[in-house]
Each structure stands twice: as structure tokens, then as C-alpha cells.
Amino acid sequence: MTFSEFNLTARSLASRALSTCCGSSLWLEEMLSRRPYANLMELHDAAEQIWQRLDRTDWLEAFSRCPRIGDHALGPWSRQEQASVVNALESIKATLRGLNAEYELRFGWIFIISASGKSAEDIQGSLASRTTNSDERELQITSEELAKIMHIRLDKLFDCE
């Protein structure tokens, strides 16, 4: 989809496209209500402004719609972003599964990291160290990581990468 097509397409099609970038229904509705966008920078600015105004409930909704690191049922963008984990040794994948379970038990949401360009070992280290954070600190970090992913996917949506 081109940027121009996004601005002009039916709301349902634009919604489907944007939902691949962020799983918060409030974020999605606000993004759609601001169409048309003058350019991609304006769209990114709106995405960030809206994301920062969301509350814990909205962020948790978005977190819940993300695949786990190393999940077998990854979509094409997630598979690309998590390539180092997808292609990692089984021992690393097993460690990540265990750490993921520990993290989810600790915080109540899945571990999220902008995995693009990171090795499986880097991701594993981040997962292990972030498990020691306070709930509020980890909520903020997870929100920041998902915002990074959102911006990467907005670029992918419009073939900017």
C-alpha cells in the first residue's frame, strides 16, 4: 500500500493495515480519525503522540497482541524481526522459552523487545536482566520497545525500509 492509498482507502482497509503496526484499539481509532496525513513524518509524529497518551490498560492490550519472542506462529514481519531467534540453536530457544515464562509470571504480560538487528544472545541477556525490574519500570521499558517496533512497522507498511 502506498501512503496516498492509505489516506484514501476505506476505513476498514486502513484499519487492517495499521493493526499490523500496533495492537491498541484506542491507538488505532485515533490514528484513523486523523487521516489524511500530509506525509510519513506527520503519521509517525501522530503515532508517537497517541502512544504516549495511552494508559496502562491500552498498553497491555497492545502487548497482548504481540507474538512471543521465538513463537512458532510468527507473522512475516515478526519472523524477519526475530530472525536471530528463529535461526538460533535449540538450546538458546529453550532458554528463551523458560525466561519468557518466568517474565510473564513476574509481570503478567509477554516480554517485548525491538529485536531487529539483535542477536539471540543479546535478546536472551535483555530478557534475563529485565526480569529484575520493578513493575512500573518494566511497563515503561516494554512500552518504549513496542513504540520502536510500531515505528519500524509503519515504515514497512509504506515500503520505507
Buried (B, 14 or more C-beta within 10 A) or exposed (E): EEBEEBEEBEEEEBBEBBBBBBBBBBBBEBBEEBBEBEEBEEBBEBBEEBBEEBEEEBBBBBBEEBBBBBBEEBEEBBBBBBBBBBEBEEEBBEBBBEBBEBBEEBBEBBBBBBBBEBEBEEBBEBBBEBBEBEEEEBBEBBBEBBBBBBBBBBBBBBEEE
